């Protein structure tokens, strides 16, 4: 194990969530989570009577969860070779069109402040203030200064894990994970999405985006006539 990996492990072990959001990730919309990561500054003298903490604030934006399959993610660029091996093994074990949920996050860093007190004291005060203002989608964490974003990644993992069951249940209640036999067994959410994209193209959207999406799902042959009709109608 490299020194960097050991640093990350130590940072994970020393990071914890003081206040968890009061709601789960939205199934059919975007979730905005305000975060507060409190750390002890690197320059802090252990023997000093004056205690300070660094408070980093920002926003984690979770896009609407998307239904995906191993077939789909294997046709998306940007993953590591190990990830594609995992997708292939998953496809072999559960099937190429077995539905899963893809979560995508964006981190928007806001500001950094120096506040008096220990990290635990500061985090507790922030939590109490958020509770009094009923800020349900805010999280407070304590982390390690030089690797403060480890605490943020740890939270994202735990928050996603706690939301999956509810999100899947909502997808299932709407029949969106039901396999569509006429389209190679992809989930209903996929055909619904493609139908929306066809409608958008008919109203002026870029057909190349639609073609690219059909290729990712391996569905172009199922929609080929409908896709070509778009160009015939525009002649």
Backbone as CSV, one residue per row, in Angstrom:
resi,resn,N_x,N_y,N_z,CA_x,CA_y,CA_z,C_x,C_y,C_z
1,UNK,0.846,-1.199,0.000,0.000,0.000,0.000,0.881,1.248,0.000
2,UNK,0.556,2.218,-0.876,1.358,3.425,-0.983,1.092,4.364,0.192
3,UNK,2.022,5.323,0.374,1.854,6.312,1.443,0.574,7.122,1.239
4,UNK,0.251,7.424,-0.027,-0.948,8.204,-0.328,-2.209,7.435,0.074
5,UNK,-2.219,6.148,-0.209,-3.375,5.332,0.168,-3.530,5.277,1.684
6,UNK,-2.422,5.183,2.387,-2.471,5.155,3.848,-3.009,6.478,4.390
7,UNK,-2.629,7.585,3.755,-3.133,8.895,4.176,-4.647,8.965,4.007
8,UNK,-5.142,8.452,2.886,-6.589,8.468,2.640,-7.329,7.604,3.657
9,UNK,-6.775,6.454,3.972,-7.415,5.572,4.951,-7.475,6.249,6.315
10,UNK,-6.376,6.889,6.710,-6.371,7.601,7.995,-7.376,8.744,7.989
11,UNK,-7.467,9.437,6.839,-8.417,10.546,6.739,-9.856,10.040,6.855
12,UNK,-10.157,8.905,6.226,-11.505,8.316,6.319,-11.819,7.947,7.767
13,UNK,-10.850,7.348,8.447,-11.061,6.922,9.829,-11.277,8.105,10.764
14,UNK,-10.723,9.264,10.407,-10.824,10.451,11.268,-11.918,11.407,10.805
15,UNK,-12.728,10.987,9.870,-13.828,11.820,9.367,-15.153,11.217,9.809
16,UNK,-16.070,12.075,10.212,-17.395,11.576,10.582,-18.452,12.644,10.324
17,UNK,-19.684,12.180,10.199,-20.811,13.072,9.929,-21.479,13.425,11.247
18,UNK,-21.563,14.714,11.522,-22.178,15.211,12.759,-23.680,15.374,12.569
19,UNK,-24.064,15.873,11.405,-25.486,16.091,11.107,-25.783,15.587,9.708
20,UNK,-26.694,14.633,9.590,-27.078,14.059,8.306,-28.290,14.813,7.766
21,UNK,-28.442,14.950,6.453,-29.660,15.568,5.902,-30.910,14.853,6.388
22,UNK,-31.991,15.589,6.515,-33.243,15.037,7.019,-34.074,14.373,5.921
23,UNK,-33.643,14.519,4.674,-34.366,13.919,3.552,-33.406,13.086,2.711
24,UNK,-33.957,12.148,1.958,-33.143,11.358,1.036,-33.043,12.066,-0.312
25,UNK,-32.197,11.525,-1.186,-32.072,12.065,-2.533,-33.391,11.936,-3.277
26,UNK,-33.745,12.992,-4.011,-34.976,12.964,-4.805,-34.838,11.943,-5.924
27,UNK,-35.903,11.193,-6.168,-35.892,10.182,-7.229,-36.108,10.807,-8.600
28,UNK,-36.983,11.804,-8.674,-37.363,12.361,-9.974,-37.007,13.843,-10.104
29,UNK,-35.976,14.260,-9.387,-35.560,15.652,-9.482,-34.123,15.825,-9.020
30,UNK,-33.646,17.052,-9.055,-32.281,17.396,-8.638,-32.270,17.681,-7.136
31,UNK,-31.237,17.192,-6.447,-31.079,17.446,-5.015,-29.885,18.369,-4.789
32,UNK,-30.090,19.417,-3.999,-29.020,20.343,-3.643,-28.726,20.199,-2.153
33,UNK,-27.502,19.769,-1.817,-27.131,19.547,-0.431,-26.052,20.546,-0.033
34,UNK,-26.372,21.421,0.901,-25.387,22.354,1.448,-24.502,21.601,2.439
35,UNK,-23.182,21.771,2.322,-22.299,21.067,3.248,-21.387,22.026,4.018
36,UNK,-21.024,21.569,5.210,-20.095,22.278,6.093,-19.079,21.245,6.563
37,UNK,-17.825,21.402,6.140,-16.763,20.494,6.567,-15.849,21.258,7.518
38,UNK,-15.761,20.775,8.752,-14.973,21.451,9.784,-13.709,20.641,10.042
39,UNK,-12.561,21.319,10.027,-11.287,20.637,10.257,-10.424,21.444,11.214
40,UNK,-9.452,20.786,11.770,-8.434,21.474,12.567,-7.353,21.945,11.612
41,UNK,-6.977,23.223,11.654,-5.987,23.730,10.691,-4.628,23.065,10.867
42,UNK,-3.900,22.952,9.784,-2.583,22.318,9.817,-1.653,23.047,10.776
43,UNK,-1.798,24.365,10.858,-0.881,25.168,11.671,-1.208,25.121,13.157
44,UNK,-2.296,24.449,13.548,-2.736,24.447,14.942,-1.659,23.848,15.847
45,UNK,-1.280,24.599,16.889,-0.328,24.129,17.898,-1.090,23.300,18.919
46,UNK,-0.693,22.053,19.076,-1.397,21.152,19.985,-1.446,21.701,21.399
47,UNK,-0.379,22.364,21.833,-0.288,22.870,23.212,-0.897,24.257,23.382
48,UNK,-1.372,24.857,22.291,-1.914,26.215,22.368,-3.284,26.220,23.036
49,UNK,-3.533,27.255,23.839,-4.842,27.410,24.477,-5.882,27.940,23.493
50,UNK,-5.408,28.589,22.453,-6.325,29.145,21.457,-6.640,28.091,20.406
51,UNK,-7.876,27.636,20.394,-8.289,26.621,19.438,-9.079,27.253,18.295
52,UNK,-8.770,26.822,17.073,-9.471,27.316,15.892,-9.841,26.148,14.988
53,UNK,-10.834,26.399,14.187,-11.245,25.401,13.211,-11.459,26.042,11.851
54,UNK,-11.268,25.267,10.805,-11.502,25.727,9.438,-12.860,25.194,8.997
55,UNK,-13.716,26.096,8.529,-15.045,25.698,8.066,-15.117,25.937,6.557
56,UNK,-15.236,24.858,5.818,-15.397,24.941,4.364,-16.858,24.677,4.026
57,UNK,-17.423,25.547,3.231,-18.826,25.395,2.858,-18.942,25.274,1.338
58,UNK,-20.019,24.689,0.920,-20.261,24.518,-0.507,-21.560,23.792,-0.738
59,UNK,-21.706,23.287,-1.939,-22.950,22.625,-2.324,-22.632,21.403,-3.190
60,UNK,-23.220,20.291,-2.832,-23.157,19.098,-3.668,-24.485,18.982,-4.396
61,UNK,-24.429,18.967,-5.714,-25.638,18.885,-6.528,-25.735,17.472,-7.098
62,UNK,-26.820,16.785,-6.769,-27.067,15.449,-7.292,-28.080,15.549,-8.425
63,UNK,-27.669,15.134,-9.617,-28.586,15.126,-10.742,-29.666,14.057,-10.521
64,UNK,-30.744,14.150,-11.265,-31.818,13.167,-11.142,-31.267,11.775,-11.375
65,UNK,-31.463,10.841,-10.438,-30.975,9.473,-10.636,-31.476,8.881,-11.950
66,UNK,-30.579,8.197,-12.639,-30.925,7.635,-13.949,-30.880,6.113,-13.900
67,UNK,-31.822,5.487,-14.588,-31.826,4.031,-14.713,-30.816,3.649,-15.790
68,UNK,-29.905,2.744,-15.456,-28.888,2.287,-16.408,-28.819,0.763,-16.355
69,UNK,-28.089,0.204,-17.287,-27.832,-1.240,-17.328,-26.344,-1.449,-17.587
70,UNK,-25.816,-2.665,-17.355,-24.409,-2.913,-17.689,-24.086,-2.617,-19.154
71,UNK,-25.019,-2.926,-20.057,-24.805,-2.621,-21.477,-24.573,-1.135,-21.690
72,UNK,-25.365,-0.319,-21.015,-25.270,1.124,-21.205,-23.942,1.662,-20.682
73,UNK,-23.589,1.316,-19.439,-22.384,1.920,-18.858,-21.124,1.452,-19.565
74,UNK,-21.154,0.269,-20.176,-19.982,-0.179,-20.927,-19.770,0.649,-22.190
75,UNK,-20.798,1.391,-22.602,-20.683,2.251,-23.790,-20.531,3.729,-23.425
76,UNK,-20.252,4.003,-22.151,-20.013,5.369,-21.697,-18.528,5.536,-21.428
77,UNK,-17.933,6.577,-21.965,-16.505,6.819,-21.778,-16.232,7.465,-20.423
78,UNK,-14.995,7.281,-19.937,-14.570,7.985,-18.736,-14.312,7.106,-17.527
79,UNK,-14.635,5.805,-17.622,-14.382,4.905,-16.505,-12.999,4.262,-16.663
80,UNK,-12.503,3.696,-15.566,-11.207,3.025,-15.592,-11.353,1.627,-16.205
81,UNK,-10.237,1.027,-16.647,-10.303,-0.347,-17.171,-10.895,-1.314,-16.140
82,UNK,-10.561,-1.102,-14.862,-11.092,-1.970,-13.810,-12.608,-1.850,-13.714
83,UNK,-13.115,-0.623,-13.905,-14.562,-0.411,-13.848,-15.269,-1.161,-14.977
84,UNK,-14.677,-1.123,-16.186,-15.299,-1.834,-17.306,-15.264,-3.343,-17.076
85,UNK,-14.197,-3.843,-16.441,-14.150,-5.268,-16.093,-15.295,-5.604,-15.147
86,UNK,-15.535,-4.706,-14.211,-16.625,-4.915,-13.255,-17.977,-4.926,-13.977
87,UNK,-18.177,-3.997,-14.911,-19.438,-3.937,-15.659,-19.658,-5.217,-16.453
88,UNK,-18.573,-5.711,-17.068,-18.697,-6.947,-17.857,-19.059,-8.131,-16.961
89,UNK,-18.442,-8.200,-15.791,-18.742,-9.283,-14.869,-20.173,-9.173,-14.353
90,UNK,-20.609,-7.942,-14.094,-21.989,-7.728,-13.656,-22.971,-8.178,-14.737
91,UNK,-22.663,-7.821,-15.988,-23.527,-8.225,-17.100,-23.595,-9.743,-17.211
92,UNK,-22.463,-10.406,-16.977,-22.437,-11.864,-17.054,-23.279,-12.490,-15.941
93,UNK,-23.246,-11.874,-14.749,-23.918,-12.463,-13.589,-25.418,-12.167,-13.562
94,UNK,-25.800,-10.937,-13.863,-27.211,-10.542,-13.697,-27.915,-10.253,-15.014
95,UNK,-27.161,-10.224,-16.122,-27.766,-9.950,-17.416,-27.410,-8.569,-17.927
96,UNK,-27.248,-8.428,-19.252,-26.811,-7.145,-19.827,-27.807,-6.016,-19.663
97,UNK,-29.085,-6.338,-19.438,-30.102,-5.290,-19.299,-30.715,-5.248,-17.901
98,UNK,-29.998,-5.792,-16.922,-30.463,-5.709,-15.536,-30.388,-4.259,-15.082
99,UNK,-31.492,-3.682,-14.580,-31.481,-2.254,-14.244,-30.695,-1.923,-12.994
100,UNK,-30.076,-0.777,-13.017,-29.392,-0.219,-11.856,-29.633,1.275,-11.835
101,UNK,-29.169,1.939,-10.786,-29.371,3.385,-10.644,-28.026,4.087,-10.700
102,UNK,-27.910,5.087,-11.556,-26.686,5.873,-11.678,-26.899,7.229,-11.012
103,UNK,-25.990,7.570,-10.094,-26.041,8.864,-9.416,-24.851,9.704,-9.886
104,UNK,-25.116,10.953,-10.240,-24.062,11.860,-10.688,-24.059,13.111,-9.818
105,UNK,-22.852,13.477,-9.356,-22.725,14.594,-8.426,-21.795,15.675,-8.977
106,UNK,-22.059,16.882,-8.543,-21.191,18.020,-8.861,-20.923,18.783,-7.574
107,UNK,-19.652,19.090,-7.316,-19.271,19.811,-6.104,-18.989,21.272,-6.430
108,UNK,-19.690,22.168,-5.769,-19.463,23.613,-5.927,-18.959,24.172,-4.606
109,UNK,-17.653,24.430,-4.538,-17.046,24.969,-3.323,-17.428,26.434,-3.176
110,UNK,-17.801,26.843,-1.977,-18.251,28.217,-1.747,-17.168,29.063,-1.081
111,UNK,-16.867,28.816,0.187,-15.903,29.650,0.896,-15.264,28.890,2.043
112,UNK,-14.263,29.532,2.666,-13.568,28.952,3.804,-13.429,30.023,4.885
113,UNK,-13.773,29.679,6.120,-13.689,30.610,7.240,-12.899,29.978,8.378
114,UNK,-12.242,30.829,9.175,-11.561,30.399,10.391,-12.444,30.796,11.566
115,UNK,-12.776,29.822,12.414,-13.708,30.040,13.510,-13.077,29.548,14.804
116,UNK,-13.347,30.233,15.898,-12.819,29.833,17.190,-13.497,28.595,17.735
117,UNK,-12.699,27.724,18.391,-13.238,26.517,18.981,-12.648,25.269,18.350
118,UNK,-12.909,24.121,18.965,-12.456,22.856,18.392,-13.401,22.458,17.264
119,UNK,-12.948,21.614,16.334,-13.832,21.182,15.253,-15.148,20.591,15.750
120,UNK,-15.104,19.792,16.795,-16.336,19.182,17.316,-17.294,20.241,17.843
121,UNK,-16.756,21.231,18.563,-17.600,22.301,19.099,-18.220,23.124,17.972
122,UNK,-17.405,23.461,16.985,-17.884,24.284,15.862,-18.962,23.516,15.088
123,UNK,-18.699,22.247,14.821,-19.660,21.438,14.061,-20.988,21.333,14.807
124,UNK,-20.931,21.189,16.113,-22.155,21.083,16.900,-22.957,22.374,16.846
125,UNK,-22.276,23.508,16.925,-22.969,24.801,16.845,-23.625,24.996,15.481
126,UNK,-22.905,24.647,14.434,-23.471,24.767,13.082,-24.705,23.870,12.960
127,UNK,-24.609,22.659,13.488,-25.733,21.717,13.425,-26.950,22.265,14.151
128,UNK,-26.750,22.830,15.321,-27.863,23.381,16.094,-28.506,24.551,15.364
129,UNK,-27.669,25.371,14.709,-28.210,26.497,13.949,-29.032,26.007,12.759
130,UNK,-28.537,24.987,12.063,-29.277,24.428,10.922,-30.595,23.817,11.376
131,UNK,-30.583,23.142,12.536,-31.813,22.558,13.067,-32.837,23.644,13.378
132,UNK,-32.351,24.739,13.953,-33.277,25.827,14.322,-33.891,26.478,13.096
133,UNK,-33.162,26.441,11.975,-33.663,27.033,10.734,-34.316,25.998,9.822
134,UNK,-34.402,24.746,10.327,-35.035,23.649,9.583,-34.437,23.491,8.178
135,UNK,-33.107,23.527,8.121,-32.399,23.307,6.859,-32.250,21.799,6.649
136,UNK,-33.265,21.199,6.042,-33.330,19.743,5.970,-32.298,19.114,5.041
137,UNK,-31.819,19.853,4.045,-30.872,19.276,3.085,-29.463,19.832,3.301
138,UNK,-29.043,19.890,4.545,-27.692,20.347,4.886,-26.986,19.275,5.695
139,UNK,-25.678,19.170,5.501,-24.882,18.178,6.206,-23.685,18.862,6.857
140,UNK,-23.311,18.387,8.046,-22.151,18.909,8.770,-21.202,17.752,9.031
141,UNK,-19.926,17.953,8.708,-18.927,16.901,8.864,-17.689,17.417,9.550
142,UNK,-16.960,16.536,10.182,-15.631,16.829,10.704,-14.649,15.990,9.903
143,UNK,-13.583,16.632,9.428,-12.615,15.915,8.607,-11.189,16.317,8.924
144,UNK,-10.292,15.987,8.008,-8.863,16.271,8.131,-8.524,17.409,7.176
145,UNK,-7.812,18.405,7.656,-7.630,19.643,6.906,-7.042,19.427,5.514
146,UNK,-5.934,18.705,5.417,-5.270,18.578,4.115,-6.018,17.653,3.171
147,UNK,-6.930,16.836,3.708,-7.740,15.938,2.874,-9.210,16.091,3.254
148,UNK,-9.659,17.337,3.312,-11.018,17.607,3.779,-12.081,17.015,2.856
149,UNK,-11.737,16.883,1.558,-12.732,16.363,0.625,-12.972,14.864,0.806
150,UNK,-12.104,14.189,1.570,-12.357,12.785,1.891,-13.648,12.667,2.695
151,UNK,-13.844,13.604,3.631,-15.079,13.603,4.421,-16.288,13.787,3.514
152,UNK,-16.145,14.633,2.509,-17.243,14.881,1.572,-17.549,13.630,0.752
153,UNK,-16.515,12.949,0.275,-16.720,11.721,-0.492,-17.333,10.628,0.375
154,UNK,-16.911,10.563,1.619,-17.472,9.577,2.544,-18.970,9.829,2.736
155,UNK,-19.330,11.118,2.884,-20.743,11.454,3.030,-21.536,11.073,1.786
156,UNK,-21.018,11.403,0.590,-21.729,11.104,-0.654,-21.999,9.604,-0.754
157,UNK,-20.995,8.804,-0.400,-21.177,7.350,-0.448,-22.277,6.904,0.518
158,UNK,-22.224,7.379,1.752,-23.204,6.963,2.757,-24.603,7.488,2.430
159,UNK,-24.674,8.719,1.924,-25.974,9.310,1.598,-26.621,8.585,0.422
160,UNK,-25.803,8.250,-0.567,-26.321,7.499,-1.711,-26.819,6.127,-1.269
161,UNK,-26.027,5.463,-0.431,-26.409,4.134,0.046,-27.731,4.171,0.797
162,UNK,-27.934,5.225,1.585,-29.167,5.323,2.372,-30.374,5.684,1.512
163,UNK,-30.139,6.225,0.320,-31.229,6.669,-0.552,-31.641,5.625,-1.578
164,UNK,-30.760,4.662,-1.864,-30.993,3.730,-2.973,-32.309,2.982,-2.835
165,UNK,-32.558,2.421,-1.646,-33.756,1.592,-1.473,-35.023,2.373,-1.790
166,UNK,-35.114,3.615,-1.286,-36.293,4.438,-1.544,-36.421,4.826,-2.997
167,UNK,-35.281,5.147,-3.629,-35.321,5.507,-5.046,-35.763,4.333,-5.904
168,UNK,-35.221,3.155,-5.630,-35.601,1.966,-6.390,-37.087,1.658,-6.206
169,UNK,-37.565,1.784,-4.984,-38.983,1.519,-4.716,-39.886,2.459,-5.510
170,UNK,-39.492,3.727,-5.610,-40.298,4.682,-6.373,-40.257,4.371,-7.859
171,UNK,-39.091,3.972,-8.368,-39.006,3.563,-9.772,-39.900,2.350,-10.021
172,UNK,-39.838,1.390,-9.104,-40.632,0.174,-9.265,-42.128,0.465,-9.194
173,UNK,-42.527,1.370,-8.299,-43.951,1.666,-8.146,-44.544,2.263,-9.412
174,UNK,-43.707,2.880,-10.247,-44.167,3.446,-11.511,-43.908,2.514,-12.695
175,UNK,-43.429,1.319,-12.385,-43.180,0.339,-13.448,-41.993,0.667,-14.327
176,UNK,-41.103,1.553,-13.875,-40.021,2.026,-14.729,-38.868,1.040,-14.860
177,UNK,-38.842,0.007,-14.009,-37.782,-0.989,-14.099,-38.243,-2.264,-14.803
178,UNK,-39.491,-2.279,-15.263,-40.025,-3.452,-15.944,-39.333,-3.658,-17.292
179,UNK,-38.852,-4.874,-17.570,-38.193,-5.133,-18.860,-39.179,-5.063,-20.023
180,UNK,-38.729,-4.475,-21.126,-39.559,-4.339,-22.324,-39.109,-5.379,-23.352
181,UNK,-39.904,-6.451,-23.475,-39.507,-7.579,-24.317,-39.332,-7.185,-25.777
182,UNK,-40.104,-6.210,-26.242,-40.003,-5.801,-27.637,-38.791,-4.951,-27.941
183,UNK,-38.039,-4.599,-26.906,-36.863,-3.741,-27.089,-35.634,-4.349,-26.417
184,UNK,-35.531,-5.644,-26.548,-34.344,-6.323,-26.041,-34.308,-6.507,-24.538
185,UNK,-35.407,-6.179,-23.855,-35.458,-6.359,-22.411,-34.971,-5.184,-21.597
186,UNK,-34.753,-4.021,-22.228,-34.322,-2.854,-21.455,-35.456,-2.403,-20.542
187,UNK,-35.144,-1.713,-19.437,-36.195,-1.234,-18.538,-37.108,-0.213,-19.212
188,UNK,-38.354,-0.126,-18.728,-39.319,0.804,-19.299,-38.825,2.243,-19.239
189,UNK,-38.051,2.583,-18.202,-37.532,3.955,-18.085,-36.714,4.336,-19.307
190,UNK,-36.047,3.363,-19.914,-35.217,3.630,-21.094,-36.089,4.004,-22.284
191,UNK,-37.115,3.207,-22.558,-37.976,3.507,-23.701,-38.723,4.821,-23.490
192,UNK,-39.080,5.134,-22.255,-39.721,6.416,-21.969,-38.769,7.571,-22.270
193,UNK,-37.512,7.409,-21.864,-36.513,8.452,-22.124,-36.296,8.637,-23.628
194,UNK,-36.189,7.548,-24.360,-35.956,7.635,-25.801,-37.151,8.262,-26.513
195,UNK,-38.355,7.933,-26.076,-39.540,8.570,-26.667,-39.525,10.081,-26.443
196,UNK,-39.084,10.493,-25.257,-38.974,11.938,-24.992,-37.941,12.569,-25.915
197,UNK,-36.838,11.867,-26.124,-35.793,12.407,-26.987,-36.257,12.499,-28.437
198,UNK,-37.034,11.526,-28.891,-37.599,11.603,-30.246,-38.476,12.851,-30.369
199,UNK,-39.291,13.102,-29.350,-40.156,14.275,-29.367,-39.337,15.561,-29.420
200,UNK,-38.238,15.586,-28.679,-37.374,16.771,-28.672,-36.730,16.988,-30.044
201,UNK,-36.306,15.898,-30.678,-35.704,16.012,-32.006,-36.724,16.517,-33.015
202,UNK,-37.949,16.043,-32.895,-39.017,16.495,-33.801,-39.324,17.979,-33.623
203,UNK,-38.897,18.518,-32.463,-39.097,19.949,-32.206,-37.791,20.739,-32.304
204,UNK,-36.792,20.137,-32.966,-35.590,20.895,-33.283,-34.317,20.500,-32.575
205,UNK,-34.363,19.519,-31.672,-33.152,19.101,-30.975,-32.210,18.360,-31.924
206,UNK,-30.956,18.201,-31.496,-29.927,17.592,-32.334,-30.155,16.076,-32.457
207,UNK,-30.393,15.564,-33.665,-30.612,14.116,-33.835,-29.373,13.286,-33.517
208,UNK,-28.179,13.895,-33.610,-26.956,13.149,-33.296,-26.941,12.712,-31.837
209,UNK,-27.508,13.528,-30.952,-27.565,13.178,-29.529,-28.454,11.959,-29.345
210,UNK,-29.584,11.946,-30.051,-30.491,10.806,-29.992,-29.822,9.551,-30.541
211,UNK,-29.141,9.675,-31.675,-28.448,8.513,-32.272,-27.400,7.965,-31.309
212,UNK,-26.685,8.848,-30.671,-25.649,8.430,-29.724,-26.276,7.663,-28.559
213,UNK,-27.422,8.124,-28.078,-28.101,7.456,-26.963,-28.622,6.088,-27.395
214,UNK,-29.170,5.993,-28.576,-29.639,4.709,-29.089,-28.485,3.706,-29.200
215,UNK,-27.331,4.180,-29.639,-26.166,3.306,-29.753,-25.697,2.830,-28.386
216,UNK,-25.743,3.724,-27.396,-25.322,3.329,-26.049,-26.172,2.194,-25.499
217,UNK,-27.441,2.240,-25.806,-28.351,1.193,-25.327,-28.391,-0.016,-26.250
218,UNK,-27.745,0.081,-27.424,-27.808,-0.999,-28.388,-29.199,-1.157,-28.978
219,UNK,-29.912,-0.028,-29.132,-31.316,-0.069,-29.551,-31.576,0.541,-30.926
220,UNK,-30.515,0.906,-31.638,-30.764,1.604,-32.901,-31.595,0.753,-33.861
221,UNK,-31.346,-0.551,-33.913,-32.085,-1.403,-34.852,-33.583,-1.420,-34.525
222,UNK,-33.927,-1.232,-33.242,-35.333,-1.227,-32.847,-36.033,0.087,-33.245
223,UNK,-35.242,1.142,-33.393,-35.823,2.460,-33.682,-35.373,2.999,-35.037
224,UNK,-34.700,2.164,-35.839,-34.102,2.657,-37.078,-35.118,3.313,-38.005
225,UNK,-36.250,2.676,-38.245,-37.245,3.251,-39.152,-37.774,4.581,-38.617
226,UNK,-38.059,4.610,-37.326,-38.578,5.853,-36.745,-37.532,6.967,-36.834
227,UNK,-36.271,6.606,-36.613,-35.199,7.601,-36.669,-35.039,8.137,-38.096
228,UNK,-35.036,7.258,-39.088,-34.858,7.690,-40.475,-36.058,8.485,-40.976
229,UNK,-37.230,8.218,-40.427,-38.426,8.963,-40.820,-38.315,10.444,-40.478
230,UNK,-37.521,10.755,-39.459,-37.328,12.162,-39.086,-36.741,12.923,-40.266
231,UNK,-35.768,12.313,-40.939,-35.106,12.983,-42.056,-35.981,12.965,-43.315
232,UNK,-36.756,11.911,-43.474,-37.650,11.860,-44.631,-38.711,12.963,-44.535
233,UNK,-39.200,13.195,-43.323,-40.240,14.208,-43.129,-39.708,15.625,-43.300
234,UNK,-38.383,15.774,-43.111,-37.780,17.115,-43.215,-37.345,17.468,-44.621
235,UNK,-37.556,16.549,-45.555,-37.135,16.849,-46.945,-38.086,17.837,-47.588
